[in-house]
Amino acid sequence: MLRGLRLGLGLIILPLLFSLGQTRIAKGDRPPALSMPGADNPFVVGEQLNYEASWRNFILAGAMTVQTKERRVFENTEAYHVAIQAQSVGFVRSFVYEVDDIYESFINTTTLRPFRAEKRLNHGDKQKQTSLRIDPRQQVARLADGRTIKIPPDTYDLASLLYAFRTIDLTPGRVRTFTLLEDNDLHTVRAEPEAREKVKTRTAEYDAFRIAIKLIEGQDISDPYRLRLYLSNDSRHLPVLLTAEPVWGRIRVELTSATGTRPTG
């Protein structure tokens, strides 16, 4: 349960759920990712999204911040520098599990695919720091230990995957498939826009689109954790709510504030 809890805080639940499912990359070619032109990106530099996560009966179990920190040339590529920071709080931090995690990614501004990612994990007295380079042209990821693995062209680290979800076509039935590279493993992720609905959080009410995030293994599609992401129905496509129902307890992640976002219209 502890491993589940630490990644259950915020959208950081994604790698846990996929690894628990033992999902691996499906065989066969994929259509290339559809990127949005820079002027139409739902996110802008300076955007900061703050979240609170609840687990089981704990009103507040974790907090998370998602930042579009800057746009600059990095390793000869024009890039967005984005980051996710998550931590356990309150009773959970004091008596269950102490978490301080940072995921950072550099995303090509033209393709909106990542080419460099880093993460720093602090779980109690355990620390871990890793990095990787993604070469979509050569379809290779270079890991921190020097090893390389073959990847599909539509491959993302955790932080960039959240941003990729914000660029999908929200028309119900328009399915997108992604590959998540996490802990040196490839996981196939299917995003299915389901419906438009009103969503209430503790701080606001949103007109949103509900997206089912499912797993693919071979030819099988599964939905074991009922992972649902809700994006605002405006030009920003803000992730306003995420819910999941793993066996170790329902998780609910709510947007509490958003600053520096692009104008709606």
Secondary structure, DSSP 8 states (H G I E B T S, - for coil): -HHHHHHHSGGGHHHHHHHHTT----SS---------GGG-S--TT-EEEEEEEETTEEEEEEEEEEEEEEEEETTEEEEEEEEEEEE-HHIIIII--EEEEEEEEEETTT--EEEEEEEEEETTEEEEEEEEEETTTTEEEETTS-EEE--SSEE-HHHHHHHHTTS--STT--EEEEEEETTEEEEEEEEEEEEEEEE-SS-EEEEEEEEEEEEETTEEEEEEEEEEEEESSTT--EEEEEE--TT--EEEEEEEEES-----
